Amino acid sequence: MTEVSPNPPAVTQPRNPLHGMTLEAIVTALAEGYGWDGLAERIPLRCFSHEPSVASSLKLLRKTPWARDKVESLYLFMLREQKRRS
């Protein structure tokens, strides 16, 4: 009889730029890259346009899958643009 390890091996995803990124880090990078006004233009969410903060954004994004998808997509777009420019 074989023993099953209680901890599965860590899965690495070297080609996935979102792997290991927290939602907080993504929102922070977008706010630094575009500013809150630019972020609100690109993704029209109240948490980006009215008294924006990372905390209020995280609260909404954790409860709203479609909004989180838009934020993650914009982050990937920002990474591609940065890579293209350099």
N, C-alpha and C positions, 0 to 999 in steps of 0.2 A: 504494500500500500504506500502510495507516495503522499508526502506532506504538501499541503498547499500553503504557499507563502502568504502571511497576513497582509503584506503590503505589495500590491502589484508593481511591476517595474515602471519607472517613470517613462512616460511617452514623450519623445521629443518631436517637435514639429519645426524643423529648421527653416522651412519655406513659408511658414505662416507668421506674418508680422504682428498679428494680434496675440500670438501665443505668449503667455506670461505677462501680458499687459493688463493692468487693472483699469477699470472704468474710470477711476479717479485720475490716473495718469493720462488717459486718452483725452478726457475733458480738459485737463490742465494744459496739455500740449495744444489742443485746438484753440483754447482761449488765448494762449500766448502767441500762437501763429496767426490767428485771424482777428483777435480781440473779440469782446463780447458782442459788439455791434455787428461785426463781420459774421460772427457765428449765427446771430439772430437772422441776418439776411439770408444765409445759406440754408438754415434749418429754422423755420419760423415757429419757435416754441417760446412760450411765455417765460420759462425759466432762464432763457438766454436774453430776453429783451427787457424784463421788468425786475429790477433789483437782482441782477445775476450774481450767482455765486456757485462755486463748485459743489457745495453741500446741497443747495436746492436743486441743482441739475442732477446730481446723483440720486436724490430722492425720487424724482420723476422718472429718470431713465431706468432705474431698477424695477419700477412698476409697469413700464410701458415698453413692451418688446419692439414695436414698430419704430419708436423714437430712438431706442438704443441701436437698432439696425442702421438708421440714418446717420447717427453719430459715428458708428464704426466705419461706415462707408465713406464718410467725409474724411475721417482720419486716414484711411487707406489712400484716398485720393491725394491728400496733403503729402503723404509719404512719397507717392509716385511723382508728384510735382517737384518735390525737393530733390529727389534722385535725378530727375530729368535735368534740372537746372545745374546740378554739379557735375 
